[in-house]
Amino acid sequence: MKKRKFLKNWPLHIMLLPAVILLFIYNYIPLMGNIMAFEKFNPNKGLFGSKWVGLDNFKYVLLMPDFFQVLWNTFYIASMKVIASIVVPVLVALLLNEVRNVKYKRVVQTIVYFPHFLSWVILSGIMIDVLSPSTGIIGDLFALFGAKAPFFLGDPKLFPYTLVITESWKEFGFGTIVYLAALTGIDPTLYEASMIDGANRWKQVLHITIPGILPIVFLMAVLSMGNILNAGFDQVFNLYSPQVYKTGDILDTLVYRIGMIDAQYGVATAVGLFKSVVSFTMLTISYILAYKYTDYRVF
């Protein structure tokens, strides 16, 4: 039976083969590089010729004076981003769902969706100009009211929240699509029945719309657990500076500085492996919860 099914679907397997080969070459073979986490890696001696040091790199990382602060920064920023990535798109989707002018609705969707396609290399330049307290638009607005603009990208207290707000602005349009799709799955007869019972728009949203998309909201929240240590390297790297390291430095930027600037490849790999293990654990837990409570499965 299995052989017959395979023969029936062999064109699909052949079509999938190039993607599997590329995945193996670029995603699985590089995993061998994790050996560097247990070595004092020397580029001249190579991966299998470097001195084996066991867990010394991990001990070195744990004894770094700023490691736990960086770990907290990563968790704190990533957690706020996860919450914002759910709350903001849901609110926008609920608002757009109430718009009756189809053309206006499509224009708004396109506008809020557009920043998703821009990289942080481009957006960081825009944000640096806009948020500049002396020459930016924000600085000019504060000056109109005779106030001094805060330095959003230079104040350690404000920097994490600046990251969360700018990330939400960039990505909420993409997240909105998921919840708008979920809204289309709600039975329209429920709204008709509620109108007969005298429910206004607010009560319809409260008792029909929100409960209707709650399973999708819960699913997205659970699946986001896997990103609990992904605070966004490209965004942070392009926006941060040494003056905000205390609250803005994350594991990915720490790995970059240790590995690419200080050339401590073994230590950098140890930090990256630590993050990968935690992320894998959280991702596994998230899929178990998603399967248990929302019947979501990958296969």
N, C-alpha and C positions, 0 to 999 in steps of 0.2 A: 504493500500500500504506500509506504513511504517512498520506495523507489519509483513507483508510478507517478506520485505527486511531484518528485524531483524532476523526472523526465518531462513532465507537463510544463513545469516552470523553468526549465533550463535556460531559455532566452533571458529571463529576468536575472538569473544568477550570473550569466555572462555579462550582462549590462552593469551589474553591481560590482563585478570583479575589479575594474580599474580604481574605483573609489576605495575598495578594501585594501588594495595594494598601496595606494597613496597614504591611507590612514596608517597602515603598518609601518611604512617608511618614515613618515614625519611625526607620528604620535607614539609609536611603540618602541622603535629602535632607539630614539633619544632617551628613553627611560633608563637605559644603561648608564647614562651620565650621572644618575643618582649615586653611583659608587663613589663619586668625588666627595660626598658628604662624610665618608668614613676614611678619607685619605688626606694627606698633606699634598695636594695636587701640584705637580710640577709639569708645565706644558711640554718641557723638553723630554720628560720620561714617559708622558702619555698616561692614559687612563689605567693601564694595567702594570705600569712600571713605577708609579708613585708610591711613596711610603704609606703603609696602612697604619692609621692612628685610632681606629675603633670609634668610640663615642667622644673623643676629645673635642671635635668641632662643636658638638652639641653642648658639651660642658662650657666651652668658650662662649657660645651664644648665650646660654643661660646666665653666665656671669657678667655679660656686658651691662654696663650701668643703665643704659637706656632701653634695653630689650623689652622689659615688661611695660614700659610707658608706650613704646611703639606698638606692642601687642594690644594694649588697651585702646590706643588711637584707632587701630585698624578695626577692632570690634565695635567701637563706639560709632565711628563714621559709617561703617558698613551697615550696622543695625538701623541707624537713622535713614540711610538710603533705602533699605528694604521697606521700612514703614512708609516712607514718602512715595516709593514706587507703587504702593498699593492704594494708599489713601487718595493721593492726587488724581490718578487716572480714574478711579471709581467716581469721585466727585465730578470730574469733567464729563465722564460718560453719562452720568445721571442728568447733568445740565443739558448736554447736547441732545439727549433723548427727549427732552421736553420742547426742543425747538421744532416748530412746525414748518418753517420755511426751508425747503430742501436745499435750494441753491446756497443760502446763507450757511446752512449746516455743513455742506461739502467744502465751502471756502474755509470755514473755521477749522475743519478737520485737516485740510491740506496745510494750513499755516502752522498749526501746532505740531504737525507730523514732520515738517521740513527739517528742524534742527537735528533730528535723529540721524540724518544722513551726513552731517558735518562732523569731521574729526575734531578732537580736542586740540590738535595742533592749530587749527584755524580758530576755534572758539576761544581758546586761551588768549590769543592776541586781542580778540574782541572784548573779552571780559577784563583784561588788564587795562585796556583803554577806557571802558565804560566805568569800571569801579575805581579808577584813579581818583584820589581825594583832591588833587590839584587841577588836573586837566580833563577828567572824565565827566560824563553826563551827570552821574550821581553827585559828584562834587559841586557841579553848577547848581543842581537842585537844592542842595543844602545851603549853598551860598545865597540863593534867592531869599531864604528865610533867616539869613544872618547867622547860620550855624556852621560849625566845622564838620565836614564829612568824616566818618570813621574810615580807617584804612582796612577795608575788608580782607585784602590779601596780605596784609602785613601785621595784623593784630592777632596774636595767638588765640585769644578768646573767641574771635569772630570767624576765624578761618574754617574750622570744621563745619559751621552752619552755612558758610558761603559755598563750600563744596556740595553740601546736600541740596541747597536751593538751586544752584546752577545745574547740577545733575538732574534734578527733578524737572527743571525747565526744558532741558535737552531731550529727556526720554519719556515724559508723560504722554506725549502724543502717540507714541508707539504703543504704550501700555493701554491707552484708551481704546484702541482697536479691539483688544481682547474682550473688554467689558461691553463694548457696543455690540459685538457679535453675540455675547451672552444675553444681552437684552432682547435681541431678535428672537431668541428661543422661548421667550415667555408667551404663554397662550393669551392671545388678544381677547378671548371671551371672558377672561378674568376681569379685564378692565371694563368691558361692557356690563358685566354683572354688577360690578362695584358702582358704576354710574347709576344703574337702576336703583341700587340701595342708597343712593344719595352721597356717595363718597366724592370729595373734591380731589384735585390733582395731588395735593400734599398727602392725603390719606392713601391715594393709590400708590404713590412712590413709597410711602412708609410700610404699607401692608402687602404690596404686590411686587413692585419693582425690586426693592432691596432684598426681600427674602428670595426672589427669583434668581438673583445673581450671587447670593451668599456661597453656594457650593463652589463656584468658580473663584470667588475671592479667597475662600479658604484654601483651595487647591494652589493658587498662585502664591499665597503666603507660605504654605508648607514647602513648596518647591524652592522658594527663595532662601530657605535655611542653608542650602548648599553654598550660597554666596556670602556667608556671614563673615568671612575673612577676605572677601574681594571688595576692597574699598575704592578701586578704580585707579590703577597705576597711571594710565595715560593722562587722566585729569589732574591728579595730584602732582605728577612730575612736571607738568607744564604750568602749574599755577603756584606751587610752593616755593619757598626760599628759606635760607638758614634761620631767619628770624621767627619762623613759624614751625620749626622742627619739633618743638615741644608738644604741640597738639596736632600737627599736620603730617608728621612722618609716619608712614605705614610700612608693613612688612615688605611690600614689593619695592618701595623706594629704598629701604634699608638693604635689600638684596642687591639692588642696582649699584649702590655706593660701595658696598663691601666687595662685590664681584668685579664690576667694570672699572671702578676708580681705584680701589685699594688692591685689586688683583688677589684677593683672598678667596679663591674659587671654591675651596672645600667648605669654608665657613658659610659662604653665600648659598651653596647647594644645601647645606644643613638647614638653614632658615627656610629655604624654598620647600624642602622635603617636609619639614615640620608643618608648614602651612598646607601642603597638599594632603597630608595625612588627616589633619583636622577637617579640611574641606570635604574629603572623601567620606569621613565618618558622618559629618552633618548631612551630606547629600544622601547617604544610605538611609539614615534615620528619616529624612524628609520623604523619600520614596516609600518607605514602610508606612509612615503616617498617611501619605496620600492614598496608598492602596487600601489602608484600613478604613479611612473615614470618607473617602470620595470615590472609591473603586477605580482609581486611576492606575493604569499600568502601562509600561513602555511597550511590552510585547503581549 
